[in-house]
Amino acid sequence: MAKKILIADDDPAVVKTVKAILDNAHYDVIIASDGEECARKMVLDTPDLVLLDLMMPKMDGYSLLVSMKQLKALNANIPDIPVIVITAREDALAKELVGKENIKGYILKPFDIQELLGKISELLK
């Protein structure tokens, strides 16, 4: 059974590119275009991994991760889902997030396809 990956990004070009890459690598792809939609899909679709943009409408990526952590504290049935941040932000706050809130990787846009697939493969072993 193919692993499910949730792409959470409000940029249609990024979503289209990443979806094509993941489809080609035989992953099942779920898409969310804002933080609120991502939170719903993390609970309802239980993906194996989330590729998360930090700057999204309705709820930014960091707020989403904090909310999911709080929700998990209230409901132990919600699984820990590893997150790879894919962002254009290269500031101290963004880098500080790695290792927190279940973030397992950090990739800057524009990203290298092999780097992305390598991190995904490593986390989904």
Secondary structure as GFF3:
##gff-version 3
##sequence-region A 1 125
A	DSSP	beta_strand	4	8	.	.	.	ID=ss1
A	DSSP	alpha_helix	12	24	.	.	.	ID=ss2
A	DSSP	beta_strand	28	32	.	.	.	ID=ss3
A	DSSP	alpha_helix	35	44	.	.	.	ID=ss4
A	DSSP	beta_strand	49	52	.	.	.	ID=ss5
A	DSSP	alpha_helix	61	74	.	.	.	ID=ss6
A	DSSP	beta_strand	83	87	.	.	.	ID=ss7
A	DSSP	alpha_helix	92	97	.	.	.	ID=ss8
A	DSSP	beta_strand	103	108	.	.	.	ID=ss9
A	DSSP	alpha_helix	113	123	.	.	.	ID=ss10
###
